Amino acid sequence: MGEKKSSKKAYLDNFLGCMGSILDPQGLEVVAVRGKKCDIIFASSKAEARMALDPDAARGCKSNFSKSMPELCEHCPYGEKDEKAEIKPFEIEDSSGRTYAGGCHMVDWVDGKPAAIFVLRDITEEKEVKNRLYELAYIDHLTGVPNRQKLKEDFAEVEEKIAKNKLTGVAALFDLDHFKAVNDTYGHNTGDVVLRRLTEHLQADKAFNGHLYRLGGDEFVLLFSAPPGKFASEAEMLQQYQSLLSTALQSYTLPNIDLSCTLSMGVSVFPKHGDTLSEILRKADIALYKAKAAGRNQMVFFEDRYDVAQKFKDLYINIQPVLLGSGKTFAYELTDRGSGGEEDEGAVSLSEFNRALDALGLGDINNDMLYFIWYSKQLLNPAVLGNLPKNKFIILLNLPGQVTANDLQIYIALKKKGYKLALAGLSSSKATPELLKLADYCKFSVADTNPAMLKKVISASPNVRFIATRVDSPGVFQEAKAAGFHLYQGFFFNQPAEMRKTKELGPMKVNYFRLLKLSSTDDYMDFREISEIIASDVALTYKLLRILNSAAVGLRNVSNIAMAVAYIGEESLKKWIAVLALRGIADDQPLELVRMSLVRARFGETLAPYFRIKRNPKQVFMVGMLSLLHIALDKSKEELLAEIPVSEDIRQSLMTKNGVYSDLLRFYEHFEYANWEEVTQFAKDHQLDPQFVNDTYIAAVKWYNDLTRT
């Protein structure tokens, strides 16, 4: 019997020794306790060291080990009968302030009886590192308040609740009036102190603490939200937020400086003014701009009538097609500066105009295309009058709300100089005989005009060609055509779903489509199969090699596929084959389908490396190229993607609004429609210089023009 006990004790000692040899190198504090007194039946070396701090205490958890961390007992599962409990992770601090990650669960001990085992790991340094990384990612290092990235993440939760109609609130965007003067007079160090003292002052107020974010510079946001039922009415909500926010509108200064800063604040309300952060901040920014214009040191709540400010509209140029009813391109409109507002607002500077001409490749102006350009006083400059071909350019005039005698004199002067005129901003009620007599073209939005009156105006003006704008669907196209319009702006190529039939590809186009499928995959490209396809089609071989030798690609004397691969590699060849295939498949569709697809592809591919969150340029190119292909093939997107092996990221982006590249597709549409506010917001969100965005677009157009010369 004694030998049996001795053997059992030796086994237990050996077991505990093995446990110690495993646990000690890991630096874990492990204790096994049992019974109502929580007697310790095992302790690792580090746990023993903790108990040695109080050598006079009894060898028990309550009386010794947990004395330095009293909250430990709250996590003990001992007493749950003999059931084995799941480990319950927790964090706990000891009396010295160090932090431990812990877990406790019930086990059957080596002697067959239950015991509670605590496992504790010191994570003090690890937590400090995590906290430091958190601060670097989410805390503004100068002021100590959350930054723009933290605002985005916090607002993601707000968006979810807005979508469920469970939240309302306001975003107050503010900056410091005359802050630049402080920086210029007393230096940036003083300016930094002003920002720190301002945020300390606001954070000290319980009403603002936890609601303040720094966007950058002297620009901050206060974000407040509440359940919809908190306020009896919208008026009450606005009154309470106005009362709260107005307490921040004070004069801020420092001792020993003579200058002070006030605050100007713009406020937008969600979800009334938007349900996304970018839209809410955009409208708060418009309201802030109004506060500045009204004299500073005040707060302005956004109103829909304010949404006309286009602070960056003069940075962009867009080239929009003007189409015949067949979908063929009749002319291009060089759209810049939002194409709206007063005469000076619509002015085209010489540098912008030259960039647009360069983008179109009009150095020698020897093609048959017409170009609409917006009126500028520079068009009456003798140097322009003597050199601008009147047979190539049509002058677009954005009519004011009330055409004055002075306006008419300008229009008459342009006609006498030999220009053709196109009138924009015209409605059927303003289309007077006097104006129509001067016009060669008139632009109308079908949706904004009385159909009967419009038809009457068109039929009474046989010498004027009428352009329908925002023709975005086959239904609108048919309506405009019935009214008598001659030209169209918009994307109306696809047929209604009920009329669409799957397009059969001809023998040669089958080869193009096979190439497109091969080049769309992210997997290894089968060059043997590609070579066989090209070899079976002489025209295809000729076109491919011409593209590879074109100025757009930059190669010379490439005479076979093997040589092309050696020069440009698999991924580049994959792209150029895709370009060729798209042009081949859509050769009986409006040229604009191909142009827009390839400009989108190149535009996005060039921007991709500069996004705040990097995108895969190869996939960006493919998304742009495929974005309109279903129209060229008269297929639905589902039918197209069932036949082309694209990655899941591309598929989701083309099919939904929440794909990796879906926001990029919306950006393309905004650019094509000259929605400059949205374009600017996209550039701001991705930390892109608007001028760089514009230049990249022009480069993409030029790249396409080089391709079409092959």
PyMOL commands that set and color helices and strands:
alter all, ss='L'
color gray80, all
select helices_A, chain A and resi 2-26+45-51+65-68+70-75+124-138+148-163+179-186+188-204+228-230+234-246+277-293+304-306+313-315+337-339+350-360+377-380+382-387+405-416+433-438+446-448+451-459+474-483+507-520+527-535+538-548+561-585+591-610+617-626+629-632+637-643+648-655+662-672+676-685+690-708
alter helices_A, ss='H'
color red, helices_A
select strands_A, chain A and resi 29-34+39-43+90-93+99-108+114-122+168-176+212-216+219-226+263-270+299-301+317-323+329-336+370-374+393-398+420-424+441-445+465-469+487-488
alter strands_A, ss='S'
color yellow, strands_A
deselect
rebuild
show_as cartoon
